[in-house]
């Protein structure tokens, strides 16, 4: 079923999309870091863990689901559809080497959120047609978080892609406080933050500052 025909059963604000990859702290657990993000205004949490065992991922996912339910914020599981089903997560996010969107939709049904990683207009259009609810588009800028096989897209390409698709775009890759505003003004519906938050000297202060900047920029954008 294409995006234009889908009936949406959920509400999702992609503005402040926090990914747990590389969220490490010498004093706080991953769950405590996510609580700080939620306290600071995170609107979506994605559990992305590529190295831990399945048992550890499942345990963390259950803990995060309890936490995100408390804040009424969606929990998205990266790649692992079986984990999402096991804990009744709000949805999954799949990459080009993961399960296809169509298959994930068959397994999860119409009431769950499915996001797809996209690197250009072609992959964005394919994801939309396959029934994705949003796309993660990037890298927008150079990033060291994950190895990228393509050059950064930049805000101009983001702007052109936004004009061609109807589903929300979450921009990802090298986004920080210095370039966040131009990404949102170029058309992104939200921005994904990965290592920036956990690496901040004062996590709560950094989250509050980023959230304030997102809200101010989206307010200007919507006028």
Secondary structure, 3 states (H helix, E strand, C coil): CCHHHCCCCCCCCCCEEEECCCCCCCCCCHHHHHHHHHHCCCCEEEECCCCCCHHHHHHHHHHHHHHHHHHCCEEEEECCHHHHHHHCCCEEEECCCCCCHHHHHHHHCCCCEEEEEECCHHHHHHHHHHCCCEEEECCCCCCCCCCCCCCCCHHHHHHHHHCCCCCEEEECCCCCCCCHHHHHHCCCCEEEECHHHHCCCCHHHHHHHHHHHHHHHHHHHHC
